[in-house]
Amino acid sequence: MSDNILEVKHLKKYFPIKGGFFGGVTGNVKAVDDVTFSIPRGTTMGLVGESGCGKSTTGRTILRLLDKTEGDILFNGEDISKYDKKKLRELRTKMQIIFQDPYSSLSPRLPIGEIIGEAVREHGLVPKNELDDYITEIMKECGLQPYHKDRYPHEFSGGQRQRICIARALAVKPEFVVCDEPVSALDVSIQAQIINLLKDLQEKNNLTYLFISHDLSVVEHISDAVGVMYLGNLVETGKTEDIFANPLHPYTKALFSAIPMPDPDIKKERVLLEGDIPSPANPPKGCKFHTRCPHCMDCCKEQEPVAKDMGNGHVVRCHLYK
C-alpha cells in the first residue's frame, strides 16, 4: 500500500456559464485549475487562501460530491473518479466531510442519536443489537453525553453541534476526512477545543485530514503540510514549518503578514495587495497573481509559472525563482 493515502494529479473543476439566445455554454468558471498534491497517511494537509479561491470545491471534488472536469484522484492507489455508484457507496465509509456550518448540515427533524447512527445502520457496519452502545461510545469520544441522543440540533450550542458533525463523520470509521472550515463559525475558545479534539481523534484512529481554512494560525497548529491556493491554482506547497519560517510566493507573504501578533510591541511589515481578485471565469494570462503582485515582471504577464522545488519538498510557482 502506498505511503500516500491521497494523490491528486492535475485536477480541474470547471462550472459552465450558460447564456445567449439559445442558452448555450458561453464560458467556464475555472474554480479548480490544474491542482496537484499528495497527502501521506495519518497526516494533515492545510489548504489556505482567500474566499473564492477554490478550496472547498477542491475538497468536494476529491470526495466525488462534484464531478471533476479533468485530472486523476487516487485514493489508496485507485482512481476513484472512475467508480460507479456501487463502488462509490462503499467509498463513503472511507471518506467523510465535516462541513463549515454545523447547523445547516444537521437535519432539524432528527434527534442526535439518529443523525449519528443513520449511516452506520445504512451500511451495516454494526449489528442491530450493538448499534445503540456503538453510538454512545462515538458520542463519548467526541465529548457528547449519552442523554444527548434524544435531543434535537436546535437544543445545542455551536460548539456542541460541530462535535455532533464530527461524531457523524467518524461513526463510519473513515480513513480520510475533509474538514471544510470546521471552526470558522465558532468562538475562539471553542475553536481550540474542536482543534484539540480533531488532533486527539487523528492520533487514536490514524486519520488523515485535508483541513481547509482561511485562519493561518489554526492551520499552523494542526497541519503537517500546507498548500496555498490562489484563483484555482496551488501557488506554494511544503511542510508547515518551512512555509511559515520562509514563505516564498508574494501571495503567501501577503497572507502571512495579515496574521495578528499577540505581542503589541512586535512590529512587522504589512504587505498590502492592491486591486480585486480577478474573475475565475476570465483569469488573467500568464501568472494569475500578476495583476496584484508588487514584484510583477514582463514575463509574469505572458508566461504561466511552472512548479519549482526549492528543497525539502517546498514547491513554489513563481517567476522570481529559477
N, C-alpha and C positions, 0 to 999 in steps of 0.2 A: 504494500500500500504506500502511496506517495506521502512524503512529509507534508505536502501542501494539501489541505482539505479542499481548498477552492482555488481555481485558476481561471481568471477572466482574460480573454485574448481579443483585442481589437473590437470590443463591444460597442455597438451603436444602437441607439433607440431614437427614431425619428417619428414625430407626430405629423400627419398630413394636414395641410391647410387647404380647405375647400372654399371655392368662391367662383365668381363668374356667372354667366347666364345659365349654364348647364350644371353648375355645382361641381365642377371637376377639381382635381388637385392642382393648386397653383404654386405650391411650395411645401417646405417641411420645416417644422420646429426641431432643430437638432439638439434635443435635450441631453443625450449622451453621445459623444462623438469620438470614437476610437479610444476607448479606455482599456488599459492592460494592467493587471496586478495579480498577485497571488497572496494567500494567507496560510501560513503554517498552522498545523493542527494544534489546538489548545492555546492559541494566542488571540490578541485583539488588534484589529486594524482600525484606526480612526480615520474617518473621511470628513474633511472640513472644507469650508468655503462659504461664500455669501449665499443668501437666499436666492433660489432660482438657478443655481449653477449645475444642478443635475444630480445631487447627492441621493435624494430619496428615489428618484427614477432609476438610478443605478441599482440600489438595493432591491427595489421591486422587480426589476427586470431579471436580476440574478435569481430571485425566488420563483420566477415564472408567473408572477401576478400580472406582468406585462410581457407581451411577446417581443423579442428582440427584432431589430431590423437586420443587423449583421453581427458576426463575431461568434466566439465559442465561450461556453460556460461549462467548465469541467468541475464536477463535484465528486470527490473520491476517484478521480481519474476518468469519469464517464461524462460525455457531453449530454447534459440534461435538457438542452434546448431542443433535442430531437425526441424527447419522451412523449409517448401517447398518454391518454387520460388514465389508463390503469397504472402505468409506471409513475405518473405524476402524483396519483393518490398515495402510493407507497412512499413517495419522496416527502410528502407533507409531514410525516412523523420525524424526518431527519433534519428538516429546515423549517425554522419558525421566524416570526417577526414580532417585535414589541413596538406598537405604534406610538406616535408623538402624543396624541390626545387620549388620555386614559378613560375619559368619559364617553366620547362618541364612539370608541371602539368596543364598548361593552353594551350588550343588549339590555335595555331598561326593563324588559318583560321577564327576564330570567333571574332566579336567585344565584348567588355566587357559586354555590356548590355545583349547580347545573352548568354554569358557564365554564368552570374549570374542568369538569368531568365529561363534557359533551364529546370532545374529540377522542378522549381515551375510550369511551364506550363505542363510538362510531368505528374506530379502528380495531377494536377488540384487543387492546393491549393488556387488560387486566380482567380476570374472571369476575362475573357479576357480583358474587358474594364478597369479593375483596375490594370492590370499587370505592365504597364509602370510606374505608380505612385508608385506601391509597390517596384519595382526595384530601383527607385530613392530614396525612403526612406531608403532601406537597404544600399545603397551606402553612403548616408549621415551618417548613424550610424557608418560606417567603415572608415570615413574620406575621402571619394571619392566625386568628384563633378559630377553633372548631365551631364555636357558636356563630361565626360569621356566615356559615353555609346557607342559612335560610334568609339572609338579608339581601337587599337589592342594591345595585350600584349607587343610587342617589343617596343612600344612607352612609356613604363613606367619604372621607376626605380625599383630596387629590393624590396624596402620597399612598394612601391605602388602595386606591383604585389602580395605581401603577403597579403595586405589589400583586394585585389580582391579575393584571395583564401579564406580569412575569410568570405567575403561577400557571396561568392558562398555557403560555408558550412552553414552559418546561414540563408540563404534565405528560406530554407525549415523548419525553426523553430524547430531545433533538441533539444533533451533533453540532449544528451551526445555527446561530441566531443573528438576525439583522436587528439592531437596536436603532430605530429611526427617531432620533432626538428624544430619547425616553425621559429626560429630566428637564427639558426646556420649559415645560408648563408648570414646574414645581418651585416652591420656595427654596432658597439656598440651603437651609438646614436639612430639608427633606431630600434635596439633591444628593447630599453627602451620604445619607442613609441608603438611598437607592443604588448609588455607585458602589458602595461597600458591599451591599447585598449581591450585586451582579458579579463582583470580584470573588466573593466567597463561593457563590454557586458555580462559577467557572472553575475554581480550584477543586471543588468537590466532585463535579461531574465531567471534568475535562472538556468544557465547552469552548467553541470558537466563536468570536464575535466580530461582526462588522459594525462598528459604532459610529453612527452618523450624527454629527453635531456641528454647531457654529460656535460653541463655547470651548475655546482653546485650552483653558485651564482644566476643564473636565477631561478633555482628550489627552492632555499630558499625563494626567493622573492614572487613567485606565488603560491607555494604549501601549502596545509594544512597537507598533509601526504607525506611520501617519501618511495619508495621501491628501494632497491639496488640490482641490478642483476649481477650475475657472471656466465658465461658459461651456460645460460639457467635456472639458479636457482635464486630465491629470497633469498639472504643471510641475509637481515635485512629489517624490515619494522617498521614504527612507525610515530608518529606525528613529523612534521618538527622541531619544537623547541627541542624535546627530542633527535632526531638523530643528529642534528647539535651541541647541547650542550654536548652530551655524546655518541659519536659513539662507538659501542661495537665490531663489527666484524673487524678483522685485515684488511680486504679488504676495508671496509668503512673508516677506519682510514687512509689508504694509499691514497684513493681518496681525502679525505678532506685535507690531508697535502699538496696536489698539488694545492690548491686554492691560487691564488696570493693575497698577502696582500697589501692594498693600502698605508699603512704606512711603509716606508723603515726601520724605526728604530725598528719595531717589528720583532723579530726573532722567528721562530717556527721550531720545529724539523720536518725534511722531512723524510717520510717513503718511502724508495726505494724498489720496488719489483723486485726481480731477476727472470730472465728467461722469456719465452714467454707464452702466453695463450695456454693451451693445445687445441688440435683439438676437436670440438664438435662431430666429427664423432667417436672419440675414447677417451672419457673423462676418467680421472684417477679414480681408485677405491677409495671408501671412500669419504672424503671431496674433492670436485673438486679443491679447492683452496690450498690443502696441498703442491703442487709442488712449490708454490711461497710464502708460508706463513712463516714468521720469527718465529712463535710460534708453528711450526708443532710438533705433538707428535705421538707416535706409533699408537694410536687409530685413528688418523686422516687418516692414510693410509689404514685402513681396514673398518672402520665403517662410514656410512653416518650420519652426524649430524641431529638431529631432531629439530623442531622449539621449542624454549623456550621463554615463555612470562616473560619478566623482569619487568613487571609492567607498567600500563598506556597504554597498547596496544603495547609496544615496544618489538618486537619479533626478536630474532636472532637465526641463525642456526650455532652453533659453539661449539666444544668440550671444549672450555675454560670455559664455563659457565654451572653450574649444575642446 
